Amino acid sequence: MERVLDGTWVAATVPPPLDVEYLVVAGGGSGGNSTANTYAGGGGGGAGGMKVGTLSSVSLSTPLSLTIGAGGPSNTSSSYGNGTQGAGSAFSSITTTGGGYGGSSAPGGNGGSGGGGCAGDPGGTGVSGEGNNGGSEVSSNRGGGGGGKGAAGSSSGGGVAGAGGAGLSSSISGSAVTYAGGGGGGNGADTTRGSGGAGGGGNGGTRVAGGTASPAAQNGTVNTGGGGGGGPANSGGTAPSGAGGSGIVIIKYPDAYSATFSGGVTQTTTTAGGYKVSTVTAAGPSDTVTFS
């Protein structure tokens, strides 16, 4: 109860319990690079792990951790080189695993979704509840596709490198957006590159003997967790793999509450239909959000 100016008592206004919807996507893995091999294309990078759900009864005035994972950097080696696993993202106790790297004459790396394999090797394993496995290179000269949140990466075959696995659509931001697609495998001699999966996955690169790859492997799209495309086989030229896309965190909560972010956070907040939606595109390991 609370006293008003005329001395009477009325029931105090109490905000509803704070339940926060979330989407948390980690950084995607980068593709493998097979520049030194004339025939074998690199595997596509796996998508960053993705989780959606509701965090119930969130405490007020208590800082909650907030991190946006970076995508794995492009491999520009002049020789064989696996990609790099992406970094994890987090909101409070909700954490996701960076996407696995694309292989280079090696299996794909494990991660939120697994990276594609290369040169006869299998794809990496995805984390249960976060993503899917990468595709294998079962037919020589073609990299396997990286796994996505919605589907596994395709294995190579029939003259085509493996396609990246599709991501998953979410409408938490107010419109349907697909996140966490896997990267396509790079091509080898007389093969077709793999397409990136819907949700930010980069296409694999195309082989050009003795010269620069054309078109080059594509990066995963920033703030989707998409995997990078695998670099193509290339004899003596420059054929880097695609970098993984950075992750993202989106939180949705009743507009009776406010969220305060620490100084290292880059975010935008919109209000509609009785809710606020905060889209966080950058945050470091020490950053936080506090509700009041």
Residue pairs with C-beta under 8 A, 6 or more apart in sequence:
1 9
1 10
1 11
1 12
2 9
2 10
2 11
2 12
3 9
4 10
15 254
15 256
15 257
16 254
16 256
17 56
17 57
18 57
18 58
18 60
18 253
18 254
18 257
18 291
19 54
19 55
19 56
19 57
19 58
19 253
20 54
20 55
20 58
20 251
20 252
20 253
20 291
21 52
21 53
21 54
21 55
21 172
21 251
21 252
21 253
22 51
22 52
22 53
22 54
22 55
22 91
22 94
22 172
22 249
22 250
22 251
22 252
23 50
23 51
23 52
23 170
23 172
23 179
23 248
23 249
23 250
23 251
24 50
24 51
24 52
24 89
24 90
24 91
24 94
24 95
24 96
24 247
24 249
25 48
25 49
25 50
25 89
25 96
25 179
25 180
25 224
25 225
25 247
25 248
25 249
26 48
26 49
26 50
26 69
26 86
26 87
26 88
26 89
26 96
26 97
26 98
26 99
26 112
26 130
26 225
26 247
27 48
27 68
27 69
27 70
27 71
27 72
27 86
27 87
27 88
27 89
27 98
27 99
27 225
27 244
27 245
27 246
27 247
28 45
28 46
28 47
28 48
28 71
28 72
28 86
28 98
28 99
28 146
28 180
28 182
28 183
28 200
28 201
28 220
28 224
28 225
28 226
28 227
28 228
28 244
28 245
28 247
29 45
29 46
29 47
29 48
29 71
29 72
29 83
29 84
29 85
29 86
29 98
29 99
29 100
29 101
29 102
29 109
29 111
29 115
29 146
29 183
29 227
29 228
29 244
30 45
30 71
30 72
30 73
30 74
30 75
30 83
30 84
30 86
30 101
30 102
30 183
30 227
30 228
30 241
30 242
30 243
30 244
31 42
31 43
31 44
31 45
31 74
31 75
31 83
31 101
31 102
31 115
31 116
31 143
31 146
31 183
31 185
31 186
31 202
31 204
31 205
31 217
31 227
31 228
31 229
31 230
31 231
31 241
31 242
32 42
32 43
32 75
32 81
32 82
32 83
32 101
32 102
32 103
32 104
32 106
32 108
32 115
32 116
32 118
32 143
32 186
32 230
32 231
32 241
33 42
33 75
33 76
33 77
33 80
33 81
33 82
33 83
33 104
33 230
33 231
33 239
33 240
33 241
34 40
34 41
34 42
34 80
34 104
34 105
34 118
34 119
34 143
34 186
34 188
34 230
34 231
34 232
34 233
34 234
34 239
35 77
35 78
35 79
35 80
35 231
35 233
35 234
35 237
35 238
35 239
35 240
36 78
36 79
36 80
37 80
37 105
37 119
37 188
37 233
38 188
38 189
38 209
38 233
38 234
38 235
39 140
39 141
39 188
39 189
39 233
40 105
40 118
40 119
40 137
40 140
40 141
40 142
40 143
40 188
40 233
41 118
41 141
41 142
41 143
41 161
41 185
41 186
41 187
41 188
41 191
41 193
41 204
41 205
41 207
41 230
41 231
41 232
41 233
42 75
42 83
42 102
42 103
42 104
42 116
42 118
42 143
42 185
42 186
42 204
42 205
42 217
42 230
42 231
42 232
42 241
43 83
43 102
43 103
43 104
43 108
43 115
43 116
43 117
43 118
43 123
43 134
43 135
43 137
43 143
43 144
43 145
43 146
43 162
43 185
43 186
43 230
44 102
44 115
44 116
44 134
44 135
44 143
44 144
44 145
44 146
44 153
44 161
44 162
44 164
44 182
44 183
44 184
44 185
44 186
44 194
44 196
44 201
44 202
44 204
44 227
44 228
44 229
44 230
44 242
45 72
45 83
45 86
45 99
45 100
45 101
45 102
45 115
45 116
45 146
45 182
45 183
45 202
45 220
45 227
45 228
45 229
45 230
45 241
45 242
45 244
46 99
46 100
46 101
46 102
46 108
46 109
46 111
46 112
46 113
46 114
46 115
46 116
46 124
46 126
46 131
46 134
46 146
46 147
46 148
46 153
46 182
46 183
46 227
47 99
47 112
47 113
47 131
47 146
47 147
47 148
47 149
47 164
47 165
47 167
47 180
47 181
47 182
47 183
47 197
47 199
47 200
47 201
47 220
47 225
47 226
47 227
48 69
48 71
48 86
48 88
48 89
48 96
48 97
48 98
48 99
48 111
48 112
48 113
48 131
48 180
48 225
48 226
48 227
48 244
48 245
48 247
49 88
49 96
49 97
49 98
49 99
49 111
49 112
49 113
49 126
49 127
49 130
49 131
49 149
49 180
49 225
50 96
50 112
50 130
50 131
50 149
50 167
50 168
50 179
50 180
50 225
51 94
51 96
51 129
51 130
52 168
52 170
52 172
53 94
55 91
55 92
55 93
55 94
58 64
58 92
58 291
59 291
60 257
60 291
60 292
61 290
61 291
61 292
62 290
63 262
63 288
63 289
63 290
64 91
64 92
64 288
64 289
64 290
64 291
65 90
65 91
65 92
65 287
65 288
66 90
66 91
66 249
66 261
66 262
66 265
66 280
66 283
66 287
66 288
66 289
67 88
67 89
67 90
67 249
67 283
67 284
67 285
67 287
68 89
68 223
68 246
68 247
68 248
68 249
68 280
68 281
68 282
68 283
69 86
69 87
69 88
69 89
69 96
69 98
69 225
69 246
69 247
70 86
70 87
70 246
70 247
71 86
71 87
71 99
71 219
71 220
71 222
71 225
71 226
71 228
71 243
71 244
71 245
71 246
71 247
72 83
72 84
72 85
72 86
72 98
72 99
72 101
72 228
72 243
72 244
73 84
73 243
73 244
74 217
74 219
74 228
74 240
74 241
74 242
74 243
75 81
75 82
75 83
75 84
75 104
75 231
75 240
75 241
76 238
76 240
80 104
80 105
80 106
81 104
81 241
82 101
82 102
82 103
82 104
82 106
82 109
83 101
83 102
83 103
83 104
83 109
83 115
83 228
83 230
83 241
83 244
84 101
84 244
85 98
85 99
85 100
85 101
85 109
85 111
86 98
86 99
86 111
86 112
86 225
86 244
86 247
87 98
87 247
88 95
88 96
88 97
88 98
88 112
88 247
89 95
89 96
89 225
89 247
89 248
89 249
90 96
90 249
91 249
91 251
91 289
96 112
96 130
96 247
97 111
97 112
97 127
97 130
97 131
98 111
98 112
98 244
99 111
99 112
99 113
99 115
99 131
99 146
99 180
99 182
99 225
99 227
99 244
100 108
100 109
100 110
100 111
100 112
100 113
100 114
100 115
100 124
100 125
100 126
100 134
100 146
100 147
101 108
101 109
101 111
101 115
101 124
102 108
102 109
102 115
102 116
102 118
102 134
102 143
102 146
102 183
102 185
102 227
102 228
102 230
102 241
103 109
103 115
103 116
103 117
103 118
103 119
103 121
103 123
103 124
103 137
103 143
103 144
104 118
104 119
104 231
105 118
105 119
105 121
106 117
106 118
106 119
106 121
107 117
107 118
107 121
107 122
107 123
107 124
108 114
108 115
108 116
108 117
108 118
108 121
108 122
108 123
108 124
108 134
108 144
108 146
109 115
109 124
110 124
110 125
110 126
110 127
111 124
111 126
111 127
111 131
112 126
112 127
112 130
112 131
112 180
112 225
113 126
113 127
113 130
113 131
113 132
113 133
113 134
113 146
113 147
113 148
113 149
113 153
113 165
113 180
113 182
113 227
114 123
114 124
114 125
114 126
114 131
114 132
114 133
114 134
114 146
114 147
114 153
115 123
115 124
115 134
115 146
115 147
115 183
115 227
116 123
116 124
116 134
116 135
116 136
116 137
116 143
116 144
116 145
116 146
116 153
116 162
116 164
116 182
116 183
116 185
116 194
116 230
117 123
117 124
117 134
117 135
117 136
117 137
117 143
117 144
118 137
118 143
118 144
118 185
118 230
119 137
119 140
120 137
120 138
120 140
121 136
121 137
122 134
122 136
122 144
123 133
123 134
123 135
123 136
123 144
123 145
123 146
123 147
123 152
123 153
123 155
124 133
124 134
124 147
125 133
126 132
126 133
126 134
126 147
126 152
130 149
131 147
131 148
131 149
131 165
131 180
132 147
132 148
132 149
132 150
132 151
132 152
132 153
132 165
132 182
133 147
133 152
133 153
134 144
134 145
134 146
134 147
134 152
134 153
134 165
134 182
135 144
135 145
135 146
135 147
135 152
135 153
135 154
135 155
135 156
135 162
135 163
135 165
135 185
136 144
136 155
136 156
136 162
137 143
137 144
137 155
137 156
137 162
137 185
138 144
138 155
138 156
138 157
139 155
139 156
139 157
139 158
140 188
141 156
141 187
141 188
141 189
141 190
141 191
141 233
142 156
142 157
142 159
142 160
142 161
142 162
142 185
142 186
142 187
142 188
142 191
142 194
143 156
143 161
143 162
143 185
143 186
143 187
143 188
143 194
143 204
143 230
144 153
144 154
144 155
144 156
144 161
144 162
144 185
144 194
145 153
145 154
145 155
145 161
145 162
145 163
145 164
145 165
145 182
145 183
145 184
145 185
145 194
145 197
145 204
146 153
146 164
146 165
146 182
146 183
146 184
146 197
146 201
146 227
147 153
147 164
147 165
147 182
147 227
148 164
148 165
148 166
148 167
148 168
148 180
148 181
148 182
148 197
148 198
148 199
148 201
148 227
149 165
149 166
149 167
149 168
149 179
149 180
149 181
149 199
150 165
150 166
150 167
150 168
150 180
150 197
150 199
151 165
151 166
151 197
152 165
153 162
153 163
153 164
153 165
153 182
153 185
153 197
154 162
154 163
154 164
154 165
154 194
155 162
156 162
156 185
156 191
156 194
159 190
159 191
159 192
160 191
160 192
160 194
161 184
161 185
161 186
161 187
161 188
161 191
161 192
161 193
161 194
161 204
161 230
162 184
162 185
162 194
163 184
163 185
163 194
163 195
163 196
163 197
164 181
164 182
164 183
164 184
164 194
164 195
164 196
164 197
164 201
164 202
164 226
164 227
164 229
165 181
165 182
165 197
165 201
166 178
166 181
166 182
166 197
166 198
166 199
167 178
167 179
167 180
167 181
167 182
167 197
167 198
167 199
167 200
167 201
167 224
167 225
167 226
168 178
168 179
168 180
168 199
169 176
169 177
169 178
169 179
169 199
170 176
170 177
170 178
170 179
170 250
171 177
172 250
172 252
172 277
173 250
173 277
173 279
174 270
174 272
174 277
178 198
178 199
178 200
178 224
179 199
179 200
179 224
179 225
179 226
179 248
180 199
180 200
180 224
180 225
180 226
181 196
181 197
181 198
181 199
181 200
181 201
181 220
181 224
181 226
181 227
182 196
182 197
182 201
182 226
182 227
183 194
183 196
183 197
183 201
183 202
183 203
183 204
183 217
183 218
183 220
183 226
183 227
183 228
183 229
183 230
183 242
183 244
184 193
184 194
184 195
184 196
184 197
184 201
184 202
184 203
184 204
184 229
184 230
185 193
185 194
185 204
185 229
185 230
186 193
186 194
186 204
186 205
186 206
186 207
186 217
186 229
186 230
186 231
186 232
186 233
186 239
186 241
187 193
187 194
187 204
187 205
187 206
187 207
187 232
187 233
188 207
188 232
188 233
189 207
189 233
191 207
193 203
193 204
193 205
193 206
193 229
193 232
194 203
194 204
194 229
194 230
195 201
195 203
195 204
196 202
196 203
196 204
196 218
196 220
196 226
196 227
196 229
197 226
197 227
199 224
199 225
199 226
200 220
200 221
200 224
200 225
200 226
200 245
201 220
201 221
201 226
201 227
201 229
202 217
202 218
202 219
202 220
202 221
202 226
202 227
202 228
202 229
202 242
202 243
202 245
203 215
203 217
203 218
203 229
203 242
204 217
204 218
204 229
204 230
204 231
204 232
204 242
205 213
205 215
205 216
205 217
205 218
205 229
205 230
205 231
205 232
205 239
205 241
205 242
206 213
206 214
206 215
206 216
206 232
207 213
207 232
207 233
207 234
207 239
208 214
208 232
208 234
208 237
208 239
209 234
209 235
209 236
209 237
210 234
210 235
210 236
210 237
211 234
211 237
212 237
212 238
212 239
213 231
213 232
213 234
213 237
213 238
213 239
213 240
216 239
216 240
216 242
217 228
217 229
217 230
217 231
217 232
217 239
217 240
217 241
217 242
218 228
218 229
218 242
219 228
219 229
219 242
219 243
219 244
219 245
220 226
220 227
220 228
220 242
220 243
220 244
220 245
221 245
222 245
222 246
222 281
223 245
223 246
223 247
223 248
223 281
224 245
224 248
225 244
225 245
225 246
225 247
225 248
226 244
226 245
227 242
227 244
227 245
228 241
228 242
228 243
228 244
228 245
229 241
229 242
230 241
230 242
231 239
231 240
231 241
231 242
232 239
233 239
246 281
246 282
248 279
248 280
248 281
249 279
249 280
249 283
250 277
250 278
250 279
250 280
251 259
251 277
251 278
251 280
251 289
252 275
252 276
252 277
252 278
253 259
253 275
253 276
253 278
253 291
254 274
254 275
254 276
255 271
255 274
255 275
255 276
257 276
257 291
257 292
258 291
258 292
259 269
259 276
259 278
259 289
259 290
259 291
260 289
260 290
260 291
260 292
261 267
261 278
261 280
261 283
261 287
261 288
261 289
262 283
262 286
262 287
262 288
262 289
263 287
264 282
264 283
264 284
264 286
264 287
265 280
265 282
265 283
265 287
265 289
266 280
266 281
266 282
266 283
267 278
267 279
267 280
267 281
267 283
268 278
268 279
269 276
269 277
269 278
269 279
270 276
270 277
271 277
278 289
280 289
